[in-house]
């Protein structure tokens, strides 16, 4: 299997449904917790999705009641599939999780293999 990225043109009345690889959340969380333990900013790709970790900061966020900027990790594209962890209660507490999977219209079985015809297509 080859995993690639495709840019889908936005056309009126055109909304293709394509297969998408969704990573195992336990693996994503393990990676995020590793980054959190290191407390260093990271930006890149994980399982083909854009992702970023930002450590906690003592700086108070503007227009917020919070007294610090919590550490956060996110992966994905909002509106398609997006998962985030935010350490809202402090770096030593469990993070708050958020999953946006509204763009996923039909789950496909794990490792689903298409049925092969008994008759060869080419001779």
Residue, then its C-alpha position, 0 to 999 in steps of 0.5 A: x500500500x502507498x499512502x499519498x496526499x491529494x489536493x481535491x479541487x473545490x467545484x460547485x456540487x462536487x464533494x468526493x468521498x475518499x478513503x482516509x487513514x485514521x491513526x490509532x488514538x492510543x498511538x497518537x496519545x503515546x506520542x503526544x505524552x512523549x512530547x509533553x514529557x520533553x516540554x519542547x515545541x514540535x511541529x511536523x507530520x504524524x501518520x501523514x497528518x499535520x501535527x503540533x505540540x506546544x508546551x505550557x507557558x506562564x504567559x496569560x492568554x489574552x481575553x481568557x480567565x486562565x492564568x497560564x497558557x496550557x500545553x497542547x497537542x493537535x493532529x489532523x484537519x478540522x472538519x475532516x478528522x482532528x484530535x487534540x489534547x490540552x493540559x487545561x488543568x496544568x502540566x501534571x494533570x490529565x489532558x482534556x481530549x477533543x475529537x472532531x470526526x464530522x468529516x468521516x462519513x462511513x467507517x471501513x473495516x480495519x485492513x479491509x481487502x477487496x474481493x478478487x475476481x476468479x477470472x483474470x481481467x487481462x489475458 
